[in-house]
Amino acid sequence: MTHSLHRSGSIESQKKDFNWFMYQTQGVNDVNIKPKALEFIAAAEAVGSENWGDVKTGPKTQYSVEEIKDKISDKSRIRGVFTKREQVVEFLKRIKEKDVGQSVVITGILEEVLPACKEAGVTPHSINYSLGVWGKKDNLPDDTTLSITTMCGHHMIPPKFVEHMMNQVAKGKLTEDEAAIKLANFCYCGIFNQVRCADIIKETVEKANKEVAAATEK
């Protein structure tokens, strides 16, 4: 799905970031969605999907799994996150076996996703690419901030709030995990990877602290 294509950051970091989607097509398979969605959720939960949600309710970082399930309707869009390729493989195997008749989308680095598909015994129907960012890129936030905000494809996470969360962690008022959850809650699709976010925050804060310590020594 295109709103998940523009995640940025280092390749190594993105290798720990995969999105999964269940999609219905209007007039084709868009009725009686709930039992099919529950099958997708069961498969995702079985392999440890770190975050997922229904855009009509929100992500499981903010709402209980049962509440999200209860509110599933034919208008729902079920989406989520994995952090390991092995999860993608097992998820695809389970969904292939269930054969519920819904479209499956996986987003991630192609050198990770394509081998995962092959291992799971599925052949991609089509591939969408991100061609990067065009225009006045000097108006964009810094690369670290973008690596976090772009994990919400609808850009619901304010760059200034990312900066605030970084400061809270640096001051010891929040852990990186707590800050990552607060950021994840802004992304109602459930495709925000709070595990990767926590790693980015930790690495950034530690780097800043080292720079301050080095400057003080001088």
C-alpha positions as CSV (number, residue, x, y, z in Angstrom):
1,M,0.0,0.0,0.0
2,T,1.5,3.3,-1.1
3,H,1.3,5.1,2.2
4,S,3.8,2.6,3.7
5,L,6.3,3.0,0.9
6,H,8.2,6.1,2.0
7,R,9.8,4.9,5.2
8,S,13.3,6.4,5.5
9,G,16.4,5.8,7.5
10,S,19.4,3.5,7.2
11,I,19.0,0.2,5.3
12,E,20.1,-1.8,8.3
13,S,17.4,-0.1,10.4
14,Q,14.7,-0.7,7.7
15,K,15.6,-4.4,7.6
16,K,13.9,-4.6,10.9
17,D,10.7,-3.0,9.6
18,F,7.9,-4.8,7.7
19,N,4.3,-3.9,7.2
20,W,1.4,-6.3,6.5
21,F,-2.0,-5.4,5.2
22,M,-5.3,-7.1,4.5
23,Y,-7.2,-5.4,1.7
24,Q,-10.7,-5.9,0.2
25,T,-11.8,-4.7,-3.2
26,Q,-15.0,-2.8,-3.5
27,G,-17.7,-4.8,-5.2
28,V,-15.6,-8.0,-5.2
29,N,-14.8,-9.2,-1.7
30,D,-15.9,-6.3,0.6
31,V,-18.6,-8.0,2.6
32,N,-18.5,-10.3,5.6
33,I,-15.1,-8.9,6.4
34,K,-15.0,-9.5,10.2
35,P,-14.3,-13.3,10.1
36,K,-11.7,-12.9,7.5
37,A,-10.0,-10.0,9.4
38,L,-10.0,-12.2,12.5
39,E,-8.1,-14.9,10.6
40,F,-5.5,-12.3,9.5
41,I,-5.2,-11.0,13.1
42,A,-4.8,-14.6,14.4
43,A,-2.0,-15.3,12.0
44,A,-0.3,-12.0,12.8
45,E,-0.6,-12.5,16.6
46,A,0.6,-16.1,16.3
47,V,3.9,-14.9,14.8
48,G,4.3,-11.9,17.2
49,S,3.2,-8.9,15.2
50,E,4.5,-6.0,17.3
51,N,1.8,-3.6,16.4
52,W,-1.4,-3.7,14.3
53,G,-4.7,-2.0,14.2
54,D,-7.9,-1.1,12.4
55,V,-7.9,2.5,11.1
56,K,-11.6,2.7,12.2
57,T,-10.6,2.1,15.8
58,G,-6.8,2.6,16.2
59,P,-3.6,0.6,17.0
60,K,-3.2,-2.0,19.7
61,T,-0.6,0.2,21.4
62,Q,-3.5,2.3,22.5
63,Y,-6.6,0.1,22.4
64,S,-7.1,-3.5,23.7
65,V,-7.0,-6.3,21.1
66,E,-10.6,-7.3,22.1
67,E,-11.9,-3.7,21.5
68,I,-10.3,-3.5,18.1
69,K,-11.7,-7.0,17.2
70,D,-15.2,-6.1,18.4
71,K,-15.4,-3.0,16.3
72,I,-14.3,-4.6,13.0
73,S,-16.8,-3.9,10.2
74,D,-16.9,-4.1,6.4
75,K,-15.2,-0.7,6.3
76,S,-12.3,-1.8,8.4
77,R,-8.7,-1.8,7.2
78,I,-6.4,-4.2,9.1
79,R,-2.7,-3.4,9.0
80,G,0.3,-4.1,11.2
81,V,4.1,-4.5,11.8
82,F,6.7,-7.1,11.9
83,T,10.4,-6.6,12.9
84,K,11.9,-9.9,11.5
85,R,11.8,-11.5,8.1
86,E,11.1,-14.8,9.7
87,Q,7.8,-13.4,10.9
88,V,6.9,-12.4,7.4
89,V,7.6,-15.9,6.1
90,E,5.5,-17.6,8.7
91,F,2.6,-15.1,8.4
92,L,2.4,-15.6,4.6
93,K,2.5,-19.4,5.0
94,R,-0.4,-19.2,7.5
95,I,-2.5,-16.8,5.3
96,K,-1.9,-18.9,2.2
97,E,-3.2,-21.9,4.1
98,K,-6.2,-20.1,5.4
99,D,-7.1,-18.9,1.8
100,V,-9.7,-16.4,3.0
101,G,-9.8,-14.6,-0.4
102,Q,-8.4,-11.2,0.6
103,S,-5.5,-9.4,-0.8
104,V,-2.2,-9.5,1.2
105,V,0.3,-6.7,1.0
106,I,3.8,-6.8,2.5
107,T,6.0,-3.6,2.6
108,G,9.7,-3.6,3.3
109,I,13.2,-3.7,1.8
110,L,12.9,-5.7,-1.4
111,E,16.0,-7.8,-0.8
112,E,14.2,-9.0,2.4
113,V,10.6,-9.2,1.2
114,L,11.2,-11.1,-2.1
115,P,13.2,-13.9,-0.5
116,A,10.5,-14.1,2.2
117,C,7.8,-14.5,-0.4
118,K,9.8,-17.3,-2.1
119,E,10.4,-19.1,1.1
120,A,6.7,-18.9,2.0
121,G,5.8,-20.3,-1.4
122,V,3.9,-17.2,-2.7
123,T,4.5,-15.1,-5.8
124,P,4.0,-11.4,-5.7
125,H,1.2,-10.2,-8.0
126,S,2.8,-6.7,-8.3
127,I,5.4,-4.5,-6.8
128,N,5.2,-0.8,-5.9
129,Y,8.4,1.3,-5.5
130,S,9.1,4.5,-3.7
131,L,11.0,6.8,-6.0
132,G,12.1,9.0,-3.2
133,V,11.3,12.6,-2.2
134,W,11.1,15.4,-4.8
135,G,10.9,19.2,-4.4
136,K,12.3,21.5,-1.7
137,K,13.8,18.9,0.5
138,D,15.5,21.6,2.6
139,N,12.1,22.2,4.1
140,L,12.0,18.7,5.5
141,P,12.9,17.7,9.1
142,D,16.3,16.1,9.7
143,D,16.9,12.5,8.6
144,T,16.6,11.1,12.1
145,T,13.2,12.7,12.6
146,L,12.1,11.6,9.2
147,S,13.1,8.0,10.0
148,I,10.4,8.1,12.7
149,T,7.7,10.3,11.2
150,T,7.6,8.3,7.9
151,M,6.7,5.2,9.8
152,C,3.2,6.8,9.9
153,G,2.4,6.9,6.2
154,H,-0.3,9.5,6.7
155,H,2.2,11.7,8.5
156,M,0.1,12.1,11.7
157,I,3.2,12.4,13.9
158,P,4.4,16.0,14.3
159,P,8.2,16.4,13.9
160,K,8.2,18.7,16.9
161,F,6.6,16.0,19.0
162,V,9.4,13.6,18.0
163,E,11.9,16.3,19.2
164,H,10.0,16.6,22.5
165,M,10.0,12.8,23.0
166,M,13.8,12.8,22.3
167,N,14.3,15.5,24.9
168,Q,12.1,13.7,27.5
169,V,14.2,10.5,27.1
170,A,17.5,12.5,27.2
171,K,16.3,14.1,30.5
172,G,15.4,10.7,31.9
173,K,11.7,11.5,32.2
174,L,10.7,8.7,29.8
175,T,12.4,5.5,28.6
176,E,12.8,5.1,24.8
177,D,10.1,2.4,24.9
178,E,7.6,4.7,26.6
179,A,8.4,7.5,24.1
180,A,8.0,5.1,21.2
181,I,4.5,4.0,22.4
182,K,3.4,7.6,22.7
183,L,4.5,8.2,19.1
184,A,2.9,5.0,17.9
185,N,-0.5,6.0,19.3
186,F,-0.7,8.8,16.7
187,C,-0.7,6.3,13.8
188,Y,-4.2,4.8,13.7
189,C,-3.4,2.4,10.9
190,G,-1.2,0.4,13.2
191,I,1.8,0.4,10.9
192,F,4.1,2.4,13.1
193,N,7.0,0.3,14.3
194,Q,7.5,1.3,17.9
195,V,10.3,-1.3,18.4
196,R,12.4,0.3,15.6
197,C,11.4,3.8,16.9
198,A,12.8,3.0,20.4
199,D,16.0,1.8,18.9
200,I,16.3,5.1,16.9
201,I,15.6,7.2,19.9
202,K,18.1,5.3,22.1
203,E,20.9,5.5,19.5
204,T,20.2,9.2,18.9
205,V,20.2,10.1,22.6
206,E,23.3,8.1,23.3
207,K,25.1,9.7,20.4
208,A,24.1,13.2,21.6
209,N,25.3,12.4,25.2
210,K,28.7,11.2,23.9
211,E,29.1,14.4,21.9
212,V,28.3,16.5,24.9
213,A,30.7,14.6,27.1
214,A,33.5,14.9,24.5
215,A,32.9,18.7,24.2
216,T,33.0,19.0,28.0
217,E,36.3,17.2,28.2
218,K,37.8,19.7,25.7
